[in-house]
């Protein structure tokens, strides 16, 4: 065999191995049994989809209750662990949507027996929590997601509360949620990434003692670099009383274009629930994108991320993306990673030549893995570039 043939063979072997890894996107490992505060498999990562709550907060992205119900059904088919379908106190229509989703999607088992958690979002306000519980309580696995700001700028200028007052509110409202009969309570520290570290450890310890089962660390304004987010999660896990008894979650915004990178780094540092949205829609520049986070774990989980995996059915990603695009009116840029119309197309002559010889030269995964149906055999399009 010539050196040239040997190089080509090695390229094909490596590319085939990588594409095979992506093709087997639905991990052979099963979905662990669900416990609110614990995941039996330390490598398993829960996916909380907040397309219908934070995603809908994109300007112009309002959806009807029926549209939300259809998307929630699709999210269940996708294999999402937790669906956050709205903010029940925000409007009568949002309450209705969450309640319908809890009653139907929250009680319907998929072919593998999976039933998603239905999580109602609420502020640390008694009336919010009571309304949210009324909306989600009929689900097989209901959750309440309470939230209060913990950064100095938010406490001073928005809440106009002292640290002690915020801690007391958080403790009392988690305890109140518990008193309603809810045993799956998420506490969200809004603007956690700009919060004083010692105060964050303290308030998280207090809500864990009060009964929280998940603590959510929100990069609300998308300000952190990935290494900073990873360090924050590591520090929280090392310094917060009772943290070993709960799930640590991340919620990353995309103001600097780093939401996906931050989310992956959070998982690498020990977060085991990742909050995402379909197509990355959300407030301002959006949230971490479900498809990007999930496929990053598919492609790199075994080799770089110590075996991290999800149970998302990746072959339903594209159809879910298109449904959300249609109902939300938030149109995708053509070069959007994975689900954009150009994501698997090749116009350069150099790239086309490589693709004709072996698809693995310019594709790290097969487009069919996320549900693409390529109209040409290898996604080549005519353009002005011969090279």
C-alpha positions as CSV (number, residue, x, y, z in Angstrom):
1,X,0.0,0.0,0.0
2,X,1.3,3.4,-0.9
3,X,1.7,6.3,1.6
4,X,-1.0,8.1,-0.3
5,X,-3.4,5.1,-0.1
6,X,-2.5,4.6,3.6
7,X,-3.3,8.3,4.4
8,X,-6.6,8.0,2.6
9,X,-7.4,4.8,4.5
10,X,-6.6,6.4,7.8
11,X,-8.8,9.4,6.9
12,X,-11.7,7.1,6.1
13,X,-11.3,5.1,9.2
14,X,-11.2,8.2,11.5
15,X,-14.1,9.9,9.7
16,X,-16.2,6.7,9.7
17,X,-15.6,6.2,13.4
18,X,-16.6,9.8,14.2
19,X,-19.7,9.6,12.0
20,X,-20.6,6.3,13.5
21,X,-20.3,7.9,17.0
22,X,-22.7,10.6,15.9
23,X,-25.1,8.2,14.1
24,X,-25.6,6.3,17.4
25,X,-26.9,9.5,18.9
26,X,-29.4,7.7,21.1
27,X,-27.0,6.3,23.6
28,X,-27.4,2.5,24.3
29,X,-27.4,3.4,27.9
30,X,-31.0,3.6,29.2
31,X,-32.6,6.6,30.8
32,X,-32.0,6.4,34.6
33,X,-35.0,6.1,36.9
34,X,-36.3,9.5,37.8
35,X,-35.7,10.9,41.3
36,X,-36.2,14.6,41.9
37,X,-32.9,15.1,43.9
38,X,-30.7,12.4,42.5
39,X,-29.6,10.8,39.2
40,X,-28.5,7.1,39.6
41,X,-26.1,7.4,36.7
42,X,-23.5,10.1,37.3
43,X,-22.8,10.5,33.6
44,X,-26.5,11.2,32.7
45,X,-27.4,14.8,31.9
46,X,-31.1,15.9,32.2
47,X,-32.3,18.3,29.5
48,X,-34.9,20.9,30.7
49,X,-36.5,22.6,27.7
50,X,-37.8,26.1,28.4
51,X,-38.8,27.0,24.8
52,X,-42.4,27.5,25.9
53,X,-41.4,29.8,28.8
54,X,-38.1,31.6,28.3
55,X,-38.1,31.0,24.5
56,X,-41.5,32.6,24.2
57,X,-40.1,35.7,25.9
58,X,-38.4,36.5,22.6
59,X,-40.0,39.7,21.3
60,X,-42.7,38.6,18.8
61,X,-42.6,34.9,19.7
62,X,-45.9,34.6,21.5
63,X,-47.7,31.3,20.9
64,X,-51.2,30.2,21.6
65,X,-52.1,27.5,24.1
66,X,-52.9,25.0,21.4
67,X,-49.5,25.7,19.7
68,X,-47.8,25.2,23.0
69,X,-49.6,21.9,23.5
70,X,-48.4,20.7,20.1
71,X,-44.8,21.7,20.8
72,X,-45.0,20.0,24.2
73,X,-46.1,16.8,22.6
74,X,-43.2,17.1,20.2
75,X,-40.7,17.8,23.0
76,X,-41.9,14.6,24.7
77,X,-41.3,12.6,21.5
78,X,-37.9,14.3,21.4
79,X,-37.2,12.8,24.8
80,X,-36.8,15.9,26.9
81,X,-36.5,15.1,30.6
82,X,-38.2,18.3,31.9
83,X,-40.6,20.6,30.0
84,X,-41.1,24.1,31.4
85,X,-44.2,25.1,29.4
86,X,-44.8,28.5,30.8
87,X,-45.3,31.0,33.6
88,X,-48.8,30.2,34.9
89,X,-49.2,33.5,36.7
90,X,-48.3,35.6,33.7
91,X,-51.7,35.3,32.0
92,X,-54.9,33.2,31.8
93,X,-53.7,31.7,28.5
94,X,-50.4,30.7,29.9
95,X,-52.1,29.1,32.9
96,X,-54.4,27.2,30.5
97,X,-51.5,26.0,28.4
98,X,-49.5,24.7,31.3
99,X,-52.5,23.0,32.8
100,X,-53.4,21.3,29.5
101,X,-49.8,20.2,29.0
102,X,-49.6,18.8,32.6
103,X,-52.8,16.9,32.2
104,X,-52.0,15.4,28.7
105,X,-48.3,15.4,28.0
106,X,-47.5,15.0,31.7
107,X,-49.4,11.7,31.8
108,X,-48.6,10.1,28.5
109,X,-45.8,7.6,28.3
110,X,-43.6,7.3,25.2
111,X,-42.7,4.0,23.6
112,X,-39.9,3.6,26.1
113,X,-42.2,4.4,29.1
114,X,-40.7,7.9,29.5
115,X,-43.0,10.6,30.9
116,X,-41.5,14.1,31.1
117,X,-41.5,16.2,34.2
118,X,-43.8,19.3,33.8
119,X,-42.4,22.3,35.5
120,X,-44.3,25.5,36.3
121,X,-42.2,28.6,36.6
122,X,-42.9,31.0,39.4
123,X,-41.4,33.9,41.3
124,X,-40.7,33.5,45.0
125,X,-44.1,34.9,45.6
126,X,-46.8,32.9,47.4
127,X,-49.6,33.7,44.9
128,X,-47.3,32.7,42.0
129,X,-46.4,29.4,43.6
130,X,-50.0,28.5,44.4
131,X,-51.1,29.3,40.8
132,X,-48.2,27.3,39.3
133,X,-49.0,24.3,41.5
134,X,-52.7,24.4,40.4
135,X,-51.4,24.3,36.8
136,X,-49.0,21.4,37.1
137,X,-50.3,19.3,39.9
138,X,-52.2,16.9,37.6
139,X,-49.0,15.8,35.9
140,X,-47.5,12.4,37.0
141,X,-44.2,14.3,37.8
142,X,-45.0,17.9,38.6
143,X,-42.3,20.4,39.5
144,X,-42.3,24.0,40.8
145,X,-39.5,26.2,39.6
146,X,-39.2,29.1,42.1
147,X,-36.8,32.0,41.3
148,X,-35.5,35.1,43.0
149,X,-32.5,37.4,42.1
150,X,-29.4,37.0,44.1
151,X,-27.0,39.6,42.7
152,X,-26.4,42.9,44.5
153,X,-27.5,45.0,41.5
154,X,-30.8,43.1,41.3
155,X,-31.4,43.0,45.1
156,X,-30.7,46.8,45.4
157,X,-32.4,48.2,42.3
158,X,-35.1,45.7,41.4
159,X,-36.1,43.9,44.6
160,X,-35.1,46.6,47.0
161,X,-34.4,44.0,49.5
162,X,-31.5,43.2,51.8
163,X,-29.6,40.0,51.7
164,X,-31.3,38.7,54.8
165,X,-34.7,39.5,53.4
166,X,-34.0,37.7,50.2
167,X,-32.7,34.6,52.1
168,X,-35.8,34.6,54.3
169,X,-38.1,34.9,51.2
170,X,-36.3,32.1,49.4
171,X,-36.5,29.8,52.5
172,X,-40.2,30.6,53.2
173,X,-41.3,30.1,49.5
174,X,-39.5,26.8,49.1
175,X,-41.1,25.6,52.3
176,X,-44.5,26.9,51.1
177,X,-44.1,25.0,47.8
178,X,-43.3,21.9,49.8
179,X,-46.3,22.4,52.0
180,X,-48.6,22.2,48.9
181,X,-47.5,18.6,48.4
182,X,-44.9,19.2,45.8
183,X,-41.8,17.0,46.3
184,X,-39.9,18.3,43.2
185,X,-38.8,21.9,43.8
186,X,-36.3,23.8,41.8
187,X,-34.8,27.0,43.2
188,X,-33.4,29.4,40.6
189,X,-30.8,32.0,41.6
190,X,-31.5,34.8,39.0
191,X,-28.3,36.6,38.0
192,X,-26.3,34.0,39.9
193,X,-23.2,34.7,37.9
194,X,-23.0,38.3,39.1
195,X,-23.8,37.3,42.7
196,X,-21.3,37.5,45.6
197,X,-20.0,34.0,45.9
198,X,-20.3,33.6,49.7
199,X,-23.9,34.9,49.5
200,X,-24.7,32.4,46.8
201,X,-23.4,29.5,48.8
202,X,-25.4,30.6,51.8
203,X,-28.8,31.1,50.0
204,X,-28.4,27.8,48.1
205,X,-27.7,26.0,51.4
206,X,-30.8,27.5,53.0
207,X,-33.1,26.5,50.2
208,X,-31.7,23.0,50.1
209,X,-32.4,22.7,53.8
210,X,-35.9,24.0,53.2
211,X,-36.6,21.2,50.6
212,X,-35.3,22.3,47.2
213,X,-34.3,19.3,45.0
214,X,-32.6,21.2,42.1
215,X,-30.7,24.5,42.3
216,X,-30.5,26.4,39.1
217,X,-27.5,28.7,38.4
218,X,-28.6,31.4,35.9
219,X,-26.2,33.4,33.7
220,X,-29.1,35.7,33.2
221,X,-27.2,38.4,31.3
222,X,-24.8,36.0,29.5
223,X,-21.7,37.6,31.0
224,X,-19.4,34.7,31.8
225,X,-16.6,33.1,29.9
226,X,-16.8,29.3,29.8
227,X,-13.9,28.8,32.2
228,X,-15.6,31.2,34.6
229,X,-18.9,29.3,34.5
230,X,-17.0,26.0,35.0
231,X,-15.2,27.4,38.0
232,X,-18.5,28.8,39.5
233,X,-20.1,25.4,39.3
234,X,-17.1,23.7,40.8
235,X,-17.0,26.2,43.6
236,X,-20.7,25.8,44.3
237,X,-20.3,22.0,44.5
238,X,-17.4,22.4,46.9
239,X,-18.7,25.1,49.2
240,X,-22.5,24.8,49.4
241,X,-24.0,22.9,52.4
242,X,-26.1,20.0,51.3
243,X,-25.2,20.4,47.6
244,X,-24.5,16.6,47.2
245,X,-28.2,16.0,47.9
246,X,-29.6,18.0,45.0
247,X,-29.1,18.4,41.2
248,X,-27.1,21.4,40.0
249,X,-28.6,23.1,36.9
250,X,-27.4,25.8,34.5
251,X,-29.4,28.4,32.5
252,X,-27.2,30.3,30.1
253,X,-28.1,33.3,28.0
254,X,-26.3,34.1,24.7
255,X,-25.5,37.8,25.0
256,X,-21.8,37.2,24.1
257,X,-22.5,34.2,21.9
258,X,-21.3,31.8,24.6
259,X,-24.4,30.1,25.9
260,X,-23.7,26.7,24.4
261,X,-20.1,26.8,25.4
262,X,-21.0,27.8,28.9
263,X,-23.6,25.1,29.2
264,X,-21.2,22.4,28.1
265,X,-18.6,23.7,30.5
266,X,-21.1,23.7,33.3
267,X,-21.9,20.0,32.6
268,X,-18.2,19.2,32.5
269,X,-17.9,20.9,35.9
270,X,-20.7,18.8,37.4
271,X,-24.1,20.4,36.4
272,X,-26.5,17.5,35.6
273,X,-29.4,19.5,34.4
274,X,-29.0,21.9,31.4
275,X,-31.7,24.4,30.6
276,X,-32.0,25.0,26.8
277,X,-34.4,26.1,24.1
278,X,-35.1,24.8,20.6
279,X,-33.2,27.0,18.1
280,X,-31.7,28.9,21.0
281,X,-34.7,31.4,21.2
282,X,-35.2,33.5,24.3
283,X,-34.8,36.9,25.8
284,X,-32.5,39.3,23.9
285,X,-29.9,37.2,22.1
286,X,-31.5,34.0,23.3
287,X,-30.6,30.9,25.4
288,X,-28.4,27.9,25.0
289,X,-29.6,25.9,22.0
290,X,-30.9,22.4,22.7
291,X,-29.7,21.0,19.4
292,X,-26.2,22.5,19.8
293,X,-25.8,21.3,23.4
294,X,-27.2,17.8,22.7
295,X,-25.1,17.2,19.6
296,X,-22.0,18.5,21.3
297,X,-22.5,15.8,23.9
298,X,-23.2,13.2,21.2
299,X,-20.0,14.0,19.3
300,X,-17.7,14.7,22.3
301,X,-19.3,13.1,25.3
302,X,-17.4,9.8,25.3
303,X,-14.0,11.1,24.3
304,X,-13.7,14.5,25.9
305,X,-16.5,14.9,28.5
306,X,-16.0,11.7,30.6
307,X,-19.0,9.9,29.1
308,X,-21.7,12.5,29.5
309,X,-24.9,11.6,27.6
310,X,-28.6,12.4,27.2
311,X,-31.5,10.4,26.0
312,X,-32.7,12.9,23.4
313,X,-33.9,11.2,20.2
314,X,-31.6,13.3,17.9
315,X,-33.4,12.2,14.7
316,X,-36.4,14.3,15.8
317,X,-34.3,17.5,16.2
318,X,-35.0,19.0,12.8
319,X,-38.7,18.4,12.8
320,X,-38.9,20.0,16.3
321,X,-36.8,23.0,15.1
322,X,-39.1,23.6,12.2
323,X,-42.2,23.4,14.3
324,X,-40.9,25.9,16.8
325,X,-39.8,28.2,13.9
326,X,-43.2,28.0,12.4
327,X,-45.2,28.6,15.6
328,X,-42.9,31.2,17.1
329,X,-42.3,33.2,13.9
330,X,-38.6,33.3,14.9
331,X,-36.9,32.5,11.6
332,X,-33.6,30.8,11.5
333,X,-30.5,32.3,9.9
334,X,-29.3,30.0,7.0
335,X,-26.0,29.3,8.7
336,X,-27.5,28.4,12.1
337,X,-25.6,25.4,13.4
338,X,-27.2,22.0,12.7
339,X,-30.7,23.2,11.8
340,X,-30.0,26.1,9.4
341,X,-30.6,25.4,5.7
342,X,-26.9,25.8,4.9
343,X,-25.7,23.6,7.8
344,X,-24.9,20.6,5.5
345,X,-24.5,22.3,2.1
346,X,-21.2,22.6,0.3
347,X,-20.6,25.3,-2.4
348,X,-16.8,25.5,-2.5
349,X,-15.1,23.4,-5.2
350,X,-12.4,22.2,-2.7
351,X,-15.1,21.1,-0.2
352,X,-17.1,19.4,-3.0
353,X,-14.1,17.5,-4.2
354,X,-13.5,16.3,-0.7
355,X,-17.1,15.3,-0.2
356,X,-17.1,13.3,-3.5
357,X,-14.2,11.3,-2.2
358,X,-15.4,10.8,1.3
359,X,-18.2,12.6,3.2
360,X,-16.1,12.6,6.4
361,X,-13.7,15.2,4.9
362,X,-16.1,18.0,5.6
363,X,-19.0,16.6,7.7
364,X,-18.4,15.7,11.4
365,X,-21.8,13.9,11.5
366,X,-24.4,12.6,9.2
367,X,-27.2,15.1,8.5
368,X,-29.7,12.2,8.8
369,X,-28.7,11.9,12.5
370,X,-30.8,15.0,13.3
371,X,-33.6,14.3,10.8
372,X,-32.3,16.0,7.7
373,X,-33.4,14.7,4.3
374,X,-30.7,15.9,1.9
375,X,-32.1,16.5,-1.6
376,X,-28.8,15.7,-3.3
377,X,-26.8,12.7,-2.4
378,X,-24.1,14.7,-0.5
379,X,-25.4,18.2,-0.1
380,X,-23.5,19.8,-3.0
381,X,-24.9,23.1,-4.5
382,X,-23.9,25.0,-7.5
383,X,-22.1,28.3,-6.9
384,X,-19.5,30.6,-8.4
385,X,-16.5,29.0,-6.6
386,X,-14.5,26.3,-8.5
387,X,-12.1,26.1,-5.5
